[in-house]
């Protein structure tokens, strides 16, 4: 590892700090996602897994059932795919709740007019 760090111009301490920062960021994102998932009552069903693997099955000309069987045999894969599905569904629910208000862009002259009023 020292060789790799030396080539990258990074000290072990800098590397450790970056890894720690990234880990903290990932945990914060997960906690926010988890809270939003609960608020939006996001649930994950078997059909969600089937929808997720369908493009893979088509691309590799393999049955979806075979892919799902392989995934369901490995808890890490189930967790990884479940989290990806939850992220997509939570993001979709969040985007449906967001209200965007379009406003006119103020030119400097228009901004001065509004200040005067």
Residue pairs with C-beta under 8 A, 6 or more apart in sequence:
1 12
2 12
5 11
5 12
5 15
10 18
33 86
33 87
33 90
36 42
36 90
36 93
36 94
37 86
37 89
37 90
40 89
40 90
40 93
40 94
40 97
42 86
42 89
42 90
42 93
44 82
44 85
44 86
44 89
48 85
48 89
49 68
49 71
49 81
49 82
49 85
50 64
50 68
52 81
52 84
52 85
53 64
53 67
53 68
53 71
54 64
56 62
56 67
57 63
57 64
57 66
57 67
70 77
71 77
71 78
71 81
72 78
104 110
106 114
